[in-house]
Amino acid sequence: MFYVLTVIGSIITKNKIFIVMACHYLYLKDQREFFNLMKERDPELIIKMVKCVLSASKRNKAKIDIFDITFKDTSSMVFTIDRPQYKDLLTKCLDDMIAIEEYELCAEMKKQIDKKNRKKAL
């Protein structure tokens, strides 16, 4: 069993509000548990990854820390995706999102994937 805590904050500075990127904190038994969840294509993890990558892509971020993971033995790791990997991750997760019937996210994903394809073609 794992627990996910999503934290979203904002910073207010002189008439502007900046949204701080969502960060998902996982508390797991060990690295094997994380990799098994990824291998099994856990729907909750897939949705969280897709949402983070969509947000980072729309905001033209160079990279995004999706999961900050702490293990039972107090070791930790951060799961990060770089901009060149955004399209690949979204493409690979599209079938998973269809299978779990997250059609609105599928539409957003397809839009971002197509946008990346148009830029490449130019």
C-alpha positions in Angstrom: 0.0 0.0 0.0 1.2 3.5 -0.8 0.1 6.9 0.2 0.1 10.0 -2.1 0.0 13.5 -0.8 -0.4 16.2 -3.4 0.7 19.7 -2.5 -0.1 22.7 -4.6 0.7 26.2 -3.4 0.9 29.7 -4.7 3.2 32.7 -4.3 1.8 36.2 -4.4 4.2 39.0 -5.5 3.3 42.5 -6.5 0.1 41.9 -8.4 1.1 38.5 -9.7 0.3 35.0 -8.5 2.6 32.2 -9.4 1.4 28.6 -9.0 4.0 26.3 -7.6 4.1 23.0 -9.5 2.2 20.1 -7.9 4.6 17.7 -6.3 3.5 14.2 -5.4 5.0 12.6 -2.3 5.0 8.8 -2.1 5.8 6.8 1.0 6.7 3.3 0.0 8.4 0.2 1.4 11.3 0.2 -1.0 12.4 1.0 -4.5 11.2 -2.3 -5.7 7.6 -1.3 -4.7 7.9 1.9 -6.8 9.2 0.0 -9.8 6.5 -2.7 -9.5 3.8 0.0 -9.4 5.3 1.5 -12.6 5.7 -1.9 -14.3 2.1 -2.7 -13.4 1.0 0.6 -14.8 -0.8 1.7 -11.6 -3.6 4.0 -12.8 -3.2 6.5 -9.9 0.6 6.9 -10.7 -0.1 7.2 -14.5 -2.7 9.9 -13.9 -0.4 11.9 -11.6 2.5 11.6 -14.1 0.4 12.7 -17.0 -1.1 15.7 -15.1 2.4 16.9 -14.1 3.8 16.5 -17.6 0.9 18.3 -19.2 1.3 21.2 -16.7 5.0 21.4 -17.3 4.6 21.2 -21.1 2.0 24.0 -21.1 4.3 26.2 -19.0 7.3 25.3 -21.1 9.3 23.9 -18.1 12.7 22.4 -18.9 11.9 19.5 -16.4 9.5 18.4 -13.8 9.9 16.6 -10.5 6.9 14.3 -10.6 7.4 12.2 -7.5 9.4 12.8 -4.3 9.6 9.3 -2.8 10.6 8.4 0.7 11.1 4.8 1.6 10.6 2.9 4.8 14.3 2.9 5.6 14.3 6.7 5.2 16.2 6.7 1.9 14.6 8.7 -0.8 14.6 9.5 -4.6 13.1 12.0 -6.9 11.4 10.9 -10.1 12.1 13.7 -12.7 11.2 14.0 -16.4 13.1 16.3 -18.8 11.4 18.3 -21.6 12.6 16.0 -24.4 10.8 13.1 -22.6 7.4 14.8 -22.3 6.0 13.7 -25.7 7.3 10.2 -25.3 5.8 9.8 -21.8 2.4 11.2 -23.0 2.4 9.0 -26.1 3.2 5.9 -24.0 0.5 6.7 -21.4 -2.3 7.5 -23.9 -3.5 3.8 -24.1 -3.5 3.6 -20.3 -5.6 6.7 -20.0 -8.1 5.4 -22.6 -8.3 2.1 -20.6 -9.1 3.9 -17.4 -11.5 6.2 -19.2 -9.9 9.5 -18.5 -11.1 11.0 -21.8 -10.6 14.6 -21.0 -7.0 14.0 -20.1 -6.6 12.0 -23.3 -7.8 15.0 -25.3 -5.3 17.2 -23.6 -2.5 14.7 -24.1 -3.3 14.3 -27.8 -3.3 18.1 -28.2 0.2 18.3 -26.6 1.5 15.4 -28.6 0.2 16.9 -31.9 1.6 20.3 -30.9 5.0 18.7 -30.5 4.7 16.9 -33.9 3.8 20.2 -35.6 6.9 21.9 -34.1 9.1 19.1 -35.3 7.7 19.2 -38.8 8.6 22.9 -39.2 
